[in-house]
Amino acid sequence: MSTVIPPASAPRAGVAPLLTINNVEVVYDHVILVLKGVSLQVPKSGIVALLGGNGAGKTTTLKAISNLLRAERGEVTKGAIEYAGQRIENSDPSALVKRGLIQVMEGRHCFEHLTVEENLLTGAYTRSDGRGAVRESLEKVYHYFPRLKERRAAQAGYTSGGEQQMTAIGRALMANPKMMLLDEPSMGLAPQLVEEIFAIVVRLNREEKVSILLAEQNTNMALKYAHYGYILENGRVVMDGEAAALRENEDVKEFYLGFGGEGRRSFRDVKHYRRRKRWLA
């Protein structure tokens, strides 16, 4: 039986953005320009989808926000990134975690030799509010992820891909996030597990008021439950709008959802796609 996901509640009109990216450029190795003037906003308690194919710049955008580019010889060379009203381009990543900005990396990245519960507890390493508060957070994670409670003593490396993804999100929840940056949470998972993961993301947004910036290639799923979406192509935002409007946009249907005016497109039609992308200069 498939998981039924309730619709995400739209953020109130006029809500101030929690995260603002303004005309950001990112360069790797002092030479390779990857992001080319990206601008976007994530409102408080909002779910925003960052969409695009492989290599479009989604992961680089998330790493620019969480300041993880330096480990890969990347840097923000232009523009501004504001979180909760303060510039953060030069902030230490651990300081951002303490302020509630948490990234869940692509590929889950669990500590395979640790148990599920030990993995979860590593998410609380920046906290200083005592063991009792950490234990409450752990019980909250088990409330959202009952499967993890069943598997808490299992070595993470021997759990399924879905359980590892739940562990990665649960670990982020242990840090008391105000905002989560989720990088490809559906990657490598069966459709039923993807539904389950997105159901929990929507609940975290609604019940815990966690703002979500979701980088995802599964455009159909992301736009189904996000409030707003941005589409990246070659390091540029080429289209943005309310998620419901993007779902009905003919170009988005054809290029990202696999549907055109005559139904699902065949592989032979792919060569026509780029020719017809009207929004690209």
Sequence and secondary structure as in RCSB ss.txt:
>XXXX:A:sequence
MSTVIPPASAPRAGVAPLLTINNVEVVYDHVILVLKGVSLQVPKSGIVALLGGNGAGKTTTLKAISNLLRAERGE
VTKGAIEYAGQRIENSDPSALVKRGLIQVMEGRHCFEHLTVEENLLTGAYTRSDGRGAVRESLEKVYHYFPRLKE
RRAAQAGYTSGGEQQMTAIGRALMANPKMMLLDEPSMGLAPQLVEEIFAIVVRLNREEKVSILLAEQNTNMALKY
AHYGYILENGRVVMDGEAAALRENEDVKEFYLGFGGEGRRSFRDVKHYRRRKRWLA
>XXXX:A:secstr
            TT  EEEEEEEEEEEETTTEEEEEEEEEEEETT EEEEE  TTSSHHHHHHHHHT  GGGTEE
EEEEEEEETTEE TT  HHHHHHTTEEEE TT    TTSBHHHHHHHTTTT  S HHHHHHHHHHHHHH HHHHH
TTTSBGGGS HHHHHHHHHHHHHTT  SEEEEE TTTT  HHHHHHHHHHHHHHHHHH  EEEEEES HHHHHHH
 SEEEEEETTEEEEEEEHHHHHH HHHHHHTSSEETTEE  GGGHHHHGGG TT  
